[in-house]
Amino acid sequence: METSAAKDSASTYSPKQLQEMIAAFLGSDHVPKRFKIISDTSDFFRVEYNDVVILAGVPYLMRNYTREGRFGLDDEPKYWVRKAINLKKKEVKIMKFVFHEEIDAHVGEMIFKCVRSPGKEAAILDMVTGHKNFMHGVAVRDTAGNIIRILDFIRGKRLDELVYKQAENHEEFFYHHLPGYLSVYGEMVKAIQFLHEQGQKHGDIRRDHILLDRESGDYRWIDFDYDYYQEANMFGYDLFGLGNILIFLVGGGDITIQHLRAHASSFVDKLSLEDMNIIFNNRVANIQKIHPYVPDALNYILLHFSNGANLYYENTAQLLEDLAEVQIHA
């Protein structure tokens, strides 16, 4: 990670020079008449659209906020994550400012203390350079010492968006599309295994944190700035995240109690609390009870992430070993 930052980096460029650089990218009609030149991003709310942030001598034109992409929060802005234009190289980037947050994540009776760690994400970015299954970028410090991550922009779709569009009914999805997604899933678990072997965690494993890069054709993990602490298993929360993704894939989407009741499904009366997801108690983990054609070997894996589980995966190798036993035949 680059750690140096010139104290006078904001004065490296005059407003006129920056306007000329903006015009070269956007055209002269789209050059802002007024904008701030910022080198200390401690108050990221102060950074506005069309401002220019100077980092390690490179000017970045600020664009829109990104937005949260899950659980009904699609319109929730992430003020610390911005689209930006590298005015030197004329490239679109994603810029992540320092944002401190702490939450307690509950998995059954277990509690994982999660904190945002820019330094941890910076270390992983350095570690996964060239790895096709991760987002890429660099970390630099602003003049106040804040660790800013500058990420390559990935053009593509989220995994959950792709799955929802595949088939009109579950059986068709299960036999014609799930085998391919299970292959992708195994590849993404191996990528997490790579992190774990280096003593690092992803920290925020979710289905919307896997993107299909339409330019390379590779699936890639994004957003690994969360760190977490739990004495029993340092990789435990990552493993439960992987379980949630697998439950989603096998179900062809979330199978919820609310959905089953809305469609007057007879399966509602056959389900117990033990059949539900250990994190999201309204989602069915024992999917074989809803779709009997789910093979035992696959449902066995899902049950590790249910309320009824009496043992959990301790590492990715165990999960991959069981996944290798799964066969789906029409």
Backbone bond lengths (Angstrom), bond angles and torsions (degrees), N, CA, C in turn:
res aa  C-N    CA-C-N  psi(-1)  N-CA   C-N-CA  omega(-1)  CA-C   N-CA-C  phi
1 M - - - 1.469 - - 1.514 109.34 -
2 E 1.320 116.18 135.15 1.452 120.37 176.62 1.517 109.08 -76.79
3 T 1.335 116.43 128.61 1.458 119.42 -173.59 1.513 113.29 -113.58
4 S 1.318 117.43 -14.83 1.460 118.64 -177.20 1.514 110.55 -81.26
5 A 1.334 115.10 149.43 1.466 120.40 176.20 1.520 107.34 -152.79
6 A 1.315 116.67 121.06 1.460 120.29 -179.06 1.508 110.00 -67.61
7 K 1.323 116.63 132.98 1.451 120.34 -176.73 1.524 112.09 -64.59
8 D 1.314 116.19 -26.63 1.461 118.86 -178.68 1.526 111.72 -104.48
9 S 1.364 116.49 26.53 1.456 118.61 -175.05 1.515 112.95 -63.06
10 A 1.342 117.08 -26.53 1.465 119.24 179.55 1.515 111.34 -66.43
11 S 1.341 116.28 -24.95 1.466 119.02 -178.46 1.522 111.97 -92.83
12 T 1.349 117.29 6.23 1.461 120.92 179.36 1.516 111.10 -62.97
13 Y 1.316 115.78 -32.32 1.464 121.25 -177.66 1.519 109.77 -122.70
14 S 1.309 115.73 139.75 1.461 120.47 173.84 1.519 108.55 -83.84
15 P 1.347 118.10 157.81 1.467 119.76 176.43 1.526 112.29 -54.04
16 K 1.332 117.54 -38.01 1.462 120.38 -179.68 1.525 111.13 -64.68
17 Q 1.340 117.02 -42.36 1.457 120.10 178.75 1.527 110.87 -62.30
18 L 1.321 115.43 -41.33 1.468 119.26 -179.93 1.523 110.97 -66.71
19 Q 1.321 117.34 -39.66 1.461 120.19 177.25 1.525 111.02 -61.05
20 E 1.317 116.77 -38.12 1.462 120.31 178.75 1.528 110.47 -67.06
21 M 1.325 116.43 -38.27 1.464 119.97 178.59 1.526 111.19 -68.77
22 I 1.331 116.42 -38.47 1.466 120.42 177.35 1.519 110.20 -65.18
23 A 1.312 116.52 -41.85 1.465 121.14 179.39 1.523 111.11 -62.24
24 A 1.330 117.02 -36.28 1.464 120.65 179.78 1.522 111.89 -65.30
25 F 1.351 116.46 -25.39 1.461 119.76 -179.71 1.521 112.32 -96.94
26 L 1.342 116.35 -45.55 1.463 120.57 -172.92 1.520 114.02 -99.28
27 G 1.335 116.59 -16.77 1.471 120.18 -172.25 1.515 110.14 97.64
28 S 1.310 115.92 150.40 1.466 120.69 -173.98 1.519 113.03 -63.93
29 D 1.325 118.55 -25.54 1.460 121.45 -178.71 1.528 112.77 -73.43
30 H 1.334 117.11 -12.75 1.466 120.35 -175.15 1.527 112.21 -114.20
31 V 1.308 116.98 17.95 1.461 120.36 178.22 1.522 109.10 -82.11
32 P 1.340 118.56 122.33 1.471 119.44 179.35 1.528 110.93 -66.16
33 K 1.327 116.03 141.38 1.459 120.23 179.01 1.524 111.41 -76.02
34 R 1.332 115.60 -33.10 1.456 120.22 179.22 1.517 109.69 -131.21
35 F 1.302 115.26 138.34 1.459 120.67 175.64 1.516 108.90 -161.70
36 K 1.334 114.98 155.16 1.462 120.03 177.05 1.532 109.47 -89.88
37 I 1.311 115.72 148.50 1.461 122.07 172.06 1.523 106.28 -108.86
38 I 1.334 116.32 117.57 1.463 121.88 -168.11 1.524 110.22 -122.68
39 S 1.327 115.83 135.62 1.463 120.22 174.27 1.530 111.63 -124.62
40 D 1.329 117.82 -12.23 1.466 123.37 176.02 1.522 107.38 -113.92
41 T 1.346 115.90 110.97 1.470 120.64 -174.38 1.526 112.23 -100.82
42 S 1.326 117.51 18.38 1.467 120.61 -177.05 1.522 111.68 -53.36
43 D 1.323 117.22 -42.09 1.460 122.30 175.36 1.522 107.60 -99.45
44 F 1.333 116.66 84.47 1.463 119.14 -173.95 1.527 112.23 -69.10
45 F 1.338 117.80 -16.82 1.466 119.44 175.15 1.529 111.02 -67.04
46 R 1.322 116.06 -20.95 1.459 120.68 179.76 1.537 111.43 -75.91
47 V 1.321 116.24 -19.58 1.463 121.49 -178.46 1.527 108.51 -80.45
48 E 1.321 116.34 115.10 1.459 121.35 -174.03 1.526 111.54 -113.17
49 Y 1.319 114.16 165.85 1.464 121.81 176.78 1.531 109.21 -54.58
50 N 1.332 116.22 133.18 1.476 125.33 179.74 1.529 113.60 80.76
51 D 1.347 118.63 -5.28 1.459 118.83 171.89 1.524 109.17 -68.62
52 V 1.319 115.86 161.65 1.464 121.04 177.23 1.528 108.35 -117.78
53 V 1.330 115.61 122.89 1.459 122.06 176.78 1.527 108.04 -102.00
54 I 1.337 116.32 127.29 1.460 121.40 179.20 1.521 108.72 -101.50
55 L 1.314 116.81 120.22 1.461 122.47 179.43 1.523 109.45 -130.59
56 A 1.328 116.18 123.84 1.465 122.10 -179.96 1.528 111.17 50.63
57 G 1.335 116.08 38.27 1.461 121.09 176.83 1.511 115.13 81.20
58 V 1.342 117.55 4.93 1.471 121.19 -178.78 1.523 109.02 -110.62
59 P 1.325 118.24 128.84 1.466 120.70 177.96 1.532 111.79 -87.67
60 Y 1.329 115.44 134.35 1.464 121.71 178.90 1.525 108.94 -122.49
61 L 1.307 116.69 124.14 1.455 122.53 176.68 1.514 109.05 -84.32
62 M 1.332 116.43 122.48 1.459 120.75 -175.64 1.526 111.87 -77.51
63 R 1.304 114.64 135.65 1.460 122.82 176.48 1.535 108.96 -115.23
64 N 1.320 117.23 -149.50 1.462 121.40 -173.73 1.526 112.66 -74.94
65 Y 1.352 113.98 161.95 1.458 120.63 168.65 1.528 108.80 -68.07
66 T 1.320 115.84 155.44 1.457 118.99 165.47 1.531 107.34 -87.40
67 R 1.331 116.39 173.26 1.465 120.17 -176.30 1.518 110.24 -133.51
68 E 1.323 113.94 153.06 1.457 120.74 179.39 1.515 108.86 -64.88
69 G 1.359 116.23 144.78 1.457 118.84 -172.82 1.505 115.67 -122.90
70 R 1.330 119.12 30.92 1.464 118.13 -179.10 1.521 111.04 -153.49
71 F 1.338 113.82 162.14 1.463 124.09 169.67 1.523 113.09 52.50
72 G 1.341 116.13 42.65 1.452 118.98 175.78 1.505 114.35 77.02
73 L 1.343 117.73 10.62 1.464 121.29 -178.93 1.523 111.70 -106.97
74 D 1.340 117.02 25.23 1.457 120.46 -174.55 1.526 113.16 -57.48
75 D 1.309 117.66 -25.42 1.461 120.07 -177.87 1.519 112.78 -100.33
76 E 1.320 117.74 7.16 1.452 121.34 -178.34 1.524 110.07 -82.65
77 P 1.328 118.58 113.24 1.469 119.73 -176.90 1.521 112.37 -71.73
78 K 1.313 115.09 143.22 1.465 121.78 173.29 1.531 105.59 -103.38
79 Y 1.327 115.69 93.60 1.457 121.10 -170.64 1.525 112.92 -66.05
80 W 1.322 116.93 -19.80 1.461 120.07 -178.65 1.532 112.32 -91.84
81 V 1.327 117.02 0.84 1.464 120.93 179.98 1.531 107.94 -123.65
82 R 1.331 115.35 117.99 1.464 120.24 -172.77 1.525 111.36 -126.36
83 K 1.316 115.50 146.97 1.459 118.95 163.43 1.519 107.61 -75.73
84 A 1.313 116.19 145.43 1.457 120.82 -177.53 1.525 108.91 -149.25
85 I 1.328 115.61 158.39 1.460 121.07 178.18 1.525 108.39 -116.90
86 N 1.314 116.41 121.03 1.459 121.12 172.35 1.531 106.60 -72.60
87 L 1.330 116.56 107.14 1.455 120.55 -173.48 1.523 112.95 -73.77
88 K 1.317 117.18 -16.78 1.462 119.74 175.97 1.527 110.99 -76.51
89 K 1.343 115.24 -49.16 1.465 120.07 -176.18 1.527 112.67 -96.46
90 K 1.349 116.02 -5.90 1.468 121.31 -179.74 1.531 110.81 57.78
91 E 1.330 115.01 48.92 1.461 121.93 -179.57 1.519 110.25 -122.26
92 V 1.334 116.08 143.85 1.464 121.38 174.34 1.526 108.96 -82.00
93 K 1.334 116.60 133.42 1.449 122.38 -179.72 1.526 109.39 -130.51
94 I 1.320 115.21 169.10 1.459 122.56 167.83 1.520 106.90 -112.26
95 M 1.343 117.21 128.40 1.455 121.55 -178.11 1.523 109.07 -114.35
96 K 1.332 115.72 127.38 1.465 121.07 179.42 1.524 108.94 -112.75
97 F 1.334 115.90 115.53 1.450 121.68 176.23 1.529 109.72 -82.08
98 V 1.308 116.41 171.05 1.460 121.19 179.32 1.529 109.50 -77.17
99 F 1.327 114.69 121.93 1.462 121.52 177.93 1.520 107.68 -135.87
100 H 1.322 117.03 117.85 1.461 121.55 -177.28 1.533 109.52 -94.01
101 E 1.320 114.44 130.29 1.469 120.73 -178.41 1.519 108.65 -150.60
102 E 1.308 116.48 141.29 1.455 121.97 176.46 1.526 109.14 -130.90
103 I 1.332 116.40 134.19 1.461 120.72 175.91 1.524 108.96 -139.42
104 D 1.319 115.66 156.46 1.459 121.90 171.40 1.523 108.03 -103.83
105 A 1.324 116.54 118.75 1.460 121.67 178.55 1.520 108.90 -98.64
106 H 1.316 116.48 128.49 1.456 121.82 -175.95 1.527 110.40 -103.78
107 V 1.320 115.90 127.58 1.462 122.66 174.60 1.519 106.65 -126.01
108 G 1.328 116.86 99.90 1.447 119.30 -171.95 1.526 108.94 59.67
109 E 1.314 116.87 -124.75 1.462 120.99 178.52 1.530 112.31 -92.96
110 M 1.329 116.96 -0.93 1.463 121.08 179.87 1.524 110.46 -86.56
111 I 1.308 116.40 145.97 1.461 122.01 177.58 1.529 108.46 -123.75
112 F 1.340 115.11 126.34 1.454 121.49 176.34 1.519 107.78 -110.24
113 K 1.325 116.57 121.71 1.460 121.46 178.14 1.524 108.59 -85.65
114 C 1.323 116.06 115.39 1.463 121.67 -175.02 1.532 110.70 -110.36
115 V 1.313 116.35 135.12 1.464 121.92 178.08 1.518 108.69 -134.80
116 R 1.323 115.76 146.78 1.467 119.06 173.70 1.521 109.10 -78.14
117 S 1.325 116.36 132.75 1.458 121.58 -176.97 1.526 109.88 -133.45
118 P 1.329 118.06 96.96 1.474 119.96 177.01 1.522 112.27 -57.39
119 G 1.332 116.88 -36.95 1.455 119.96 -179.32 1.514 112.63 -65.32
120 K 1.338 116.34 -37.87 1.459 120.45 177.81 1.518 110.70 -65.27
121 E 1.340 117.33 -43.16 1.458 119.69 178.92 1.527 110.92 -65.84
122 A 1.333 116.54 -37.60 1.459 120.53 177.52 1.527 110.74 -61.15
123 A 1.339 116.54 -41.81 1.459 120.70 179.80 1.522 111.48 -64.24
124 I 1.341 116.40 -39.53 1.466 119.57 179.91 1.520 110.72 -70.05
125 L 1.319 117.44 -38.89 1.463 119.31 176.91 1.518 111.01 -56.26
126 D 1.308 116.12 -41.43 1.459 120.46 177.73 1.529 110.56 -66.38
127 M 1.325 116.49 -39.09 1.463 122.25 -177.11 1.522 112.70 -67.64
128 V 1.351 117.42 -36.64 1.467 120.84 -172.75 1.524 112.68 -98.67
129 T 1.310 117.84 13.96 1.456 120.67 176.83 1.530 110.09 -52.31
130 G 1.327 116.78 123.29 1.450 121.16 179.51 1.517 115.31 85.78
131 H 1.332 118.04 -9.22 1.469 120.83 178.72 1.521 108.40 -78.10
132 K 1.319 117.65 124.59 1.465 121.57 -171.34 1.521 113.41 -70.00
133 N 1.335 117.90 -17.23 1.464 120.15 -174.15 1.523 113.87 -99.87
134 F 1.333 117.64 16.03 1.458 121.72 177.36 1.524 110.62 -133.75
135 M 1.335 115.29 152.81 1.454 119.50 169.59 1.522 108.22 -63.55
136 H 1.339 114.93 154.74 1.455 120.49 -179.35 1.519 110.40 -121.29
137 G 1.302 115.22 156.38 1.456 119.99 178.76 1.513 110.72 171.18
138 V 1.320 115.14 -173.97 1.461 121.56 178.50 1.516 108.26 -131.71
139 A 1.324 115.37 162.76 1.458 121.42 175.72 1.520 108.63 -121.15
140 V 1.325 116.06 134.09 1.465 121.69 177.02 1.530 107.82 -132.95
141 R 1.311 116.17 163.33 1.464 120.70 177.50 1.524 109.41 -104.57
142 D 1.328 115.49 141.31 1.458 119.17 172.89 1.529 108.54 -82.96
143 T 1.311 117.12 -175.41 1.465 119.95 -174.91 1.529 112.74 -68.55
144 A 1.344 117.53 -16.02 1.464 120.80 176.75 1.528 111.87 -94.85
145 G 1.318 117.14 1.01 1.455 120.88 179.15 1.515 114.73 90.01
146 N 1.329 118.88 3.13 1.461 121.73 178.31 1.528 110.50 -67.84
147 I 1.333 116.24 136.86 1.467 121.04 179.05 1.529 108.60 -85.07
148 I 1.314 115.93 109.25 1.468 122.40 -178.91 1.520 108.64 -103.22
149 R 1.323 116.30 128.10 1.453 119.98 177.05 1.523 110.19 -98.44
150 I 1.329 114.87 128.10 1.461 121.98 -179.03 1.526 106.74 -113.93
151 L 1.328 115.75 111.27 1.457 122.09 -167.98 1.515 111.64 -109.29
152 D 1.328 115.36 144.79 1.455 120.12 172.39 1.523 108.58 -65.68
153 F 1.314 115.90 137.40 1.470 120.36 -179.83 1.524 109.13 -78.36
154 I 1.331 116.22 125.72 1.465 121.66 179.71 1.521 108.90 -98.82
155 R 1.303 115.92 118.92 1.467 120.74 176.17 1.521 108.50 -90.94
156 G 1.312 115.97 113.28 1.448 118.28 -177.58 1.510 112.23 174.15
157 K 1.327 115.07 -171.32 1.462 122.66 -176.17 1.526 110.53 -113.66
158 R 1.336 115.26 150.21 1.456 120.81 173.29 1.522 110.33 -71.77
159 L 1.335 115.95 151.01 1.459 121.04 179.88 1.519 111.62 -57.24
160 D 1.324 117.94 -43.35 1.467 119.69 -177.08 1.520 111.47 -65.28
161 E 1.335 117.99 -35.08 1.466 120.69 177.93 1.519 111.07 -64.99
162 L 1.318 116.96 -35.96 1.458 120.94 179.94 1.522 111.49 -69.51
163 V 1.325 116.70 -43.14 1.463 121.08 -176.74 1.523 111.03 -64.03
164 Y 1.320 117.81 -41.17 1.457 121.15 -176.54 1.527 112.80 -62.83
165 K 1.323 118.39 -20.33 1.462 121.30 -173.63 1.525 113.26 -100.01
166 Q 1.330 118.17 5.73 1.453 119.77 -167.59 1.525 115.31 -82.38
167 A 1.321 119.13 -37.94 1.467 119.64 -172.74 1.518 110.79 -153.58
168 E 1.325 115.22 157.38 1.462 120.64 -178.95 1.521 112.28 -83.36
169 N 1.325 117.86 -23.59 1.461 120.11 178.76 1.518 109.81 -137.26
170 H 1.324 115.86 159.02 1.460 120.37 -172.48 1.523 112.20 -66.14
171 E 1.315 118.06 -41.01 1.464 119.68 -176.13 1.521 111.14 -62.19
172 E 1.322 116.86 -41.30 1.467 120.62 176.88 1.528 110.28 -62.17
173 F 1.338 115.95 -45.69 1.466 119.90 178.54 1.525 110.34 -60.78
174 F 1.328 116.25 -44.65 1.452 121.43 -173.14 1.529 111.41 -60.93
175 Y 1.318 117.30 -46.07 1.465 119.89 -174.84 1.522 113.56 -86.29
176 H 1.314 117.74 -28.70 1.471 119.69 -173.43 1.526 114.14 -102.69
177 H 1.309 117.43 -22.39 1.470 119.26 -175.97 1.526 113.75 -121.02
178 L 1.331 118.13 -35.25 1.460 120.12 -176.27 1.530 113.46 -59.07
179 P 1.351 120.02 -40.76 1.475 117.69 179.54 1.530 112.97 -54.35
180 G 1.326 117.21 -39.76 1.460 120.22 177.67 1.512 112.11 -66.58
181 Y 1.330 116.46 -39.84 1.466 120.11 179.38 1.523 111.54 -70.55
182 L 1.329 117.43 -31.52 1.459 119.31 176.08 1.527 110.78 -66.56
183 S 1.319 116.64 -34.57 1.465 120.23 175.55 1.526 110.58 -64.83
184 V 1.340 116.30 -43.80 1.458 121.20 176.26 1.529 110.12 -61.71
185 Y 1.323 114.99 -43.98 1.470 120.08 -179.42 1.530 110.90 -58.81
186 G 1.316 116.20 -45.03 1.458 119.38 178.98 1.523 111.80 -60.26
187 E 1.321 116.06 -39.37 1.468 120.38 177.63 1.522 111.07 -63.44
188 M 1.328 116.92 -39.68 1.460 120.41 -178.91 1.533 111.49 -73.07
189 V 1.331 117.19 -32.20 1.467 119.90 174.68 1.524 109.46 -65.67
190 K 1.322 117.05 -39.93 1.464 120.31 178.25 1.532 111.03 -63.63
191 A 1.329 116.95 -33.37 1.462 119.55 176.61 1.524 110.46 -65.50
192 I 1.341 116.88 -40.40 1.463 120.20 176.20 1.520 110.17 -67.26
193 Q 1.316 117.05 -35.53 1.462 120.54 176.09 1.535 110.34 -59.67
194 F 1.323 116.35 -38.79 1.470 120.90 176.63 1.526 110.51 -58.32
195 L 1.335 117.17 -44.73 1.464 120.16 177.68 1.520 111.40 -61.73
196 H 1.319 115.38 -47.58 1.464 120.19 -176.53 1.527 111.18 -61.42
197 E 1.317 116.02 -37.60 1.463 119.51 179.51 1.525 111.72 -66.44
198 Q 1.340 116.35 -22.36 1.462 121.11 176.22 1.531 111.71 -92.06
199 G 1.336 116.26 5.12 1.455 120.40 179.27 1.516 113.84 80.38
200 Q 1.340 117.15 18.43 1.460 121.47 -179.78 1.520 110.41 -116.39
201 K 1.345 115.28 158.72 1.457 122.75 177.77 1.524 108.69 -121.38
202 H 1.321 116.02 151.67 1.465 118.49 171.37 1.516 109.01 -69.92
203 G 1.330 116.87 -54.87 1.452 121.82 173.22 1.512 115.60 97.20
204 D 1.338 117.84 -19.70 1.470 119.74 -178.22 1.525 109.07 -148.77
205 I 1.327 115.38 59.35 1.463 121.19 -176.43 1.516 109.69 -77.43
206 R 1.328 114.72 116.36 1.467 122.77 -179.56 1.521 108.02 -144.83
207 R 1.303 115.58 157.95 1.469 118.89 -178.35 1.521 112.13 -66.27
208 D 1.344 118.49 -28.50 1.458 120.04 178.54 1.524 111.35 -83.95
209 H 1.321 117.47 3.01 1.456 121.57 173.40 1.525 111.67 -101.56
210 I 1.335 115.69 17.38 1.463 121.96 168.73 1.521 107.03 -118.59
211 L 1.318 116.46 122.05 1.462 122.12 178.86 1.523 109.70 -114.64
212 L 1.341 115.90 141.50 1.455 120.85 170.08 1.527 107.34 -91.26
213 D 1.310 116.15 110.57 1.462 122.58 179.44 1.523 107.81 -73.66
214 R 1.326 117.17 110.32 1.460 119.36 -174.84 1.529 112.60 -72.29
215 E 1.327 117.38 -16.44 1.456 119.62 178.73 1.526 111.69 -81.35
216 S 1.335 117.47 -40.14 1.465 121.08 -179.06 1.523 112.92 -98.60
217 G 1.345 116.74 -22.01 1.462 120.69 -174.96 1.514 113.77 81.48
218 D 1.326 116.93 6.19 1.462 121.60 -178.54 1.524 110.99 -95.38
219 Y 1.332 115.47 146.11 1.462 121.60 170.53 1.520 107.36 -86.65
220 R 1.353 116.45 137.75 1.455 119.39 -171.89 1.528 111.41 -138.27
221 W 1.331 115.10 135.15 1.461 121.27 174.21 1.526 109.44 -75.75
222 I 1.335 115.68 140.65 1.455 120.99 175.69 1.531 109.00 -127.11
223 D 1.335 115.76 169.42 1.473 124.34 169.32 1.532 113.81 54.87
224 F 1.335 115.71 79.24 1.461 118.77 178.30 1.527 111.37 -119.58
225 D 1.334 116.72 44.19 1.464 119.54 -179.98 1.527 113.63 -90.67
226 Y 1.328 118.45 -6.52 1.461 119.78 175.69 1.528 110.02 -81.31
227 D 1.313 115.27 138.55 1.456 121.61 168.62 1.522 107.16 -120.09
228 Y 1.316 117.55 156.69 1.462 119.77 -178.75 1.524 109.86 -145.16
229 Y 1.322 113.98 161.10 1.455 120.71 -175.99 1.523 109.61 -133.23
230 Q 1.328 114.92 130.11 1.460 120.81 176.48 1.514 107.40 -160.05
231 E 1.321 116.82 126.26 1.458 120.63 -170.03 1.522 112.96 -67.35
232 A 1.324 117.96 -33.84 1.464 120.60 -171.94 1.526 112.31 -65.83
233 N 1.326 117.70 -44.19 1.473 121.37 -176.84 1.521 108.38 -154.60
234 M 1.318 117.24 115.15 1.459 120.23 -175.55 1.532 112.44 -65.77
235 F 1.344 117.22 -18.77 1.459 120.19 179.78 1.530 111.95 -105.54
236 G 1.339 117.25 5.89 1.457 121.09 -172.15 1.509 114.49 -57.97
237 Y 1.332 116.91 -44.89 1.467 119.08 -175.86 1.522 110.84 -67.10
238 D 1.327 117.91 -36.51 1.460 120.70 174.11 1.528 110.70 -59.26
239 L 1.322 116.59 -42.84 1.459 120.33 -177.88 1.519 112.00 -65.30
240 F 1.332 116.74 -39.38 1.464 118.61 176.25 1.526 111.07 -66.17
241 G 1.324 116.97 -34.47 1.459 120.05 175.49 1.519 111.58 -63.39
242 L 1.324 116.20 -41.48 1.464 120.04 176.63 1.532 110.42 -63.08
243 G 1.327 116.55 -37.75 1.462 120.14 177.28 1.518 112.21 -62.65
244 N 1.323 116.66 -41.92 1.465 120.09 178.71 1.520 111.77 -60.58
245 I 1.327 116.21 -40.06 1.465 119.55 179.18 1.520 110.34 -65.44
246 L 1.331 117.20 -42.15 1.465 119.85 -179.67 1.523 111.03 -64.70
247 I 1.319 117.88 -41.60 1.464 120.98 177.20 1.528 109.98 -59.82
248 F 1.308 116.57 -41.86 1.467 121.13 178.19 1.531 110.54 -62.06
249 L 1.332 117.03 -45.58 1.462 120.55 -178.23 1.522 111.70 -64.35
250 V 1.319 116.87 -47.17 1.469 120.09 -177.38 1.527 110.61 -64.44
251 G 1.318 116.62 -33.44 1.463 120.12 178.30 1.508 113.80 -80.36
252 G 1.319 117.37 -6.45 1.465 119.99 -174.81 1.520 111.04 62.77
253 G 1.335 115.29 29.47 1.458 123.30 -172.78 1.516 107.80 129.83
254 D 1.309 116.77 178.33 1.462 120.35 179.35 1.527 110.30 -76.57
255 I 1.319 115.92 130.81 1.459 121.18 171.59 1.525 106.27 -102.60
256 T 1.303 115.98 105.76 1.461 120.76 -174.37 1.528 111.45 -109.11
257 I 1.309 114.26 155.77 1.465 120.14 174.66 1.527 110.08 -58.12
258 Q 1.326 116.43 -41.18 1.463 120.40 -179.16 1.533 111.33 -60.45
259 H 1.331 115.91 -41.71 1.468 120.11 -179.83 1.528 110.27 -66.33
260 L 1.315 116.41 -43.94 1.462 119.69 -179.36 1.526 111.42 -63.31
261 R 1.338 116.25 -40.88 1.470 119.24 178.89 1.516 111.66 -68.03
262 A 1.327 116.33 -38.05 1.470 120.04 -179.85 1.521 111.28 -63.18
263 H 1.332 116.29 -27.96 1.466 120.16 179.75 1.531 111.43 -103.07
264 A 1.340 115.48 16.76 1.472 121.51 176.96 1.523 112.03 50.44
265 S 1.320 116.08 42.72 1.461 120.54 -177.07 1.520 110.96 -72.17
266 S 1.327 115.38 138.41 1.477 120.52 177.89 1.520 111.60 -72.97
267 F 1.353 116.26 -12.39 1.467 119.31 -177.93 1.528 112.51 -73.43
268 V 1.329 117.23 -18.86 1.462 119.97 -176.85 1.524 110.86 -57.06
269 D 1.313 116.90 -43.05 1.461 120.80 -177.26 1.526 112.85 -71.79
270 K 1.343 117.61 -15.26 1.462 121.16 -179.15 1.526 112.31 -90.14
271 L 1.335 116.11 -9.30 1.463 120.35 -175.88 1.521 111.39 -94.51
272 S 1.308 115.35 144.36 1.464 121.45 174.31 1.521 108.70 -122.82
273 L 1.313 116.89 173.17 1.460 120.87 179.48 1.525 111.04 -58.94
274 E 1.329 116.82 -32.51 1.460 120.30 -179.37 1.521 112.71 -65.46
275 D 1.330 117.77 -21.43 1.464 121.69 -179.43 1.531 112.94 -83.33
276 M 1.316 116.50 -5.59 1.458 119.69 -172.49 1.528 111.83 -95.14
277 N 1.321 114.83 159.71 1.460 123.02 177.81 1.527 110.18 -58.61
278 I 1.328 117.12 135.02 1.462 121.21 -175.47 1.524 112.46 -68.36
279 I 1.353 117.43 -23.66 1.465 120.99 178.20 1.520 110.98 -95.94
280 F 1.324 116.45 -47.54 1.467 121.67 -178.81 1.527 108.15 -109.61
281 N 1.301 115.83 95.80 1.458 120.64 -170.22 1.521 114.84 -69.38
282 N 1.326 117.85 -6.24 1.462 119.49 176.57 1.528 112.17 -95.29
283 R 1.328 118.11 -1.02 1.465 122.05 -178.77 1.522 110.15 -105.19
284 V 1.314 115.49 137.00 1.461 121.00 -179.01 1.531 109.44 -78.40
285 A 1.331 116.22 126.93 1.465 121.58 173.95 1.528 111.22 -99.29
286 N 1.333 116.43 -34.05 1.463 121.53 178.60 1.528 108.48 -82.42
287 I 1.311 116.11 72.81 1.470 121.74 -170.22 1.522 111.58 -69.75
288 Q 1.307 117.85 -23.05 1.461 120.66 177.92 1.525 111.56 -59.29
289 K 1.321 118.15 -27.96 1.473 121.12 177.60 1.535 111.20 -67.61
290 I 1.329 116.37 -26.89 1.476 120.57 178.70 1.514 110.48 -92.00
291 H 1.322 116.30 -41.27 1.463 122.25 -178.48 1.525 108.30 -124.91
292 P 1.334 117.52 95.10 1.480 121.36 -172.53 1.524 114.43 -62.12
293 Y 1.339 118.38 -16.87 1.469 120.47 -178.64 1.533 112.46 -79.22
294 V 1.323 118.09 -3.82 1.471 120.13 173.47 1.525 107.27 -65.41
295 P 1.329 118.90 120.52 1.470 120.27 -175.80 1.525 112.34 -66.14
296 D 1.333 114.88 153.37 1.461 120.51 -176.84 1.526 112.09 -57.12
297 A 1.334 116.71 -40.62 1.470 120.07 -176.75 1.520 111.58 -62.24
298 L 1.329 116.08 -35.63 1.470 120.01 179.66 1.519 110.52 -77.65
299 N 1.321 117.09 -43.00 1.462 119.57 179.98 1.522 111.15 -65.59
300 Y 1.334 116.19 -30.86 1.474 121.00 176.84 1.532 110.44 -58.28
301 I 1.334 116.66 -40.32 1.465 120.33 178.21 1.522 109.85 -65.87
302 L 1.332 116.30 -44.91 1.468 120.22 -177.80 1.526 111.41 -59.28
303 L 1.336 116.26 -37.95 1.464 119.79 -176.38 1.529 112.67 -65.79
304 H 1.329 117.49 -17.44 1.468 120.32 174.61 1.529 111.65 -66.12
305 F 1.337 116.14 -17.25 1.464 121.19 -176.50 1.527 111.27 -114.97
306 S 1.323 115.36 24.03 1.463 121.43 179.32 1.522 110.13 -106.17
307 N 1.324 115.55 166.59 1.461 120.51 175.96 1.525 112.27 -64.10
308 G 1.328 115.82 -23.84 1.464 119.29 -178.22 1.512 114.18 -87.26
309 A 1.328 117.84 2.37 1.467 120.70 -177.04 1.523 111.10 -65.05
310 N 1.331 115.71 135.96 1.463 119.84 173.86 1.523 111.54 -111.79
311 L 1.320 116.50 1.40 1.458 121.39 170.13 1.522 108.11 -150.09
312 Y 1.332 115.51 152.48 1.457 121.81 -177.41 1.520 109.32 -125.89
313 Y 1.327 115.43 159.91 1.460 119.34 174.54 1.525 109.15 -70.59
314 E 1.314 115.19 136.35 1.461 120.58 178.88 1.522 112.16 -94.83
315 N 1.342 116.67 -20.81 1.461 120.01 -179.01 1.521 109.78 -157.77
316 T 1.309 115.51 168.91 1.469 120.71 -177.95 1.519 111.98 -68.46
317 A 1.331 118.01 -28.24 1.465 120.45 -179.50 1.522 110.84 -61.15
318 Q 1.329 116.95 -40.30 1.465 120.63 178.69 1.526 110.78 -64.78
319 L 1.332 116.41 -41.90 1.461 120.39 179.00 1.528 110.57 -64.31
320 L 1.318 117.42 -44.39 1.464 121.27 -179.40 1.527 111.37 -65.50
321 E 1.318 116.55 -36.45 1.466 119.93 178.76 1.522 110.61 -62.86
322 D 1.323 117.57 -44.39 1.463 119.91 178.81 1.530 110.94 -69.99
323 L 1.312 116.73 -35.47 1.468 120.06 179.54 1.522 111.12 -63.43
324 A 1.331 117.14 -33.45 1.457 121.58 -179.79 1.531 112.69 -66.14
325 E 1.334 116.74 -18.40 1.463 121.47 -179.56 1.537 112.16 -85.60
326 V 1.321 116.92 -8.47 1.472 120.61 -174.58 1.521 110.54 -81.38
327 Q 1.337 115.76 129.51 1.451 121.99 174.13 1.513 109.21 -131.81
328 I 1.318 115.52 134.31 1.468 120.87 179.60 1.518 108.18 -119.87
329 H 1.322 116.06 118.66 1.463 121.19 179.68 1.522 108.71 -124.74
330 A 1.324 115.80 131.77 1.464 120.65 178.46 1.525 110.59 -69.91
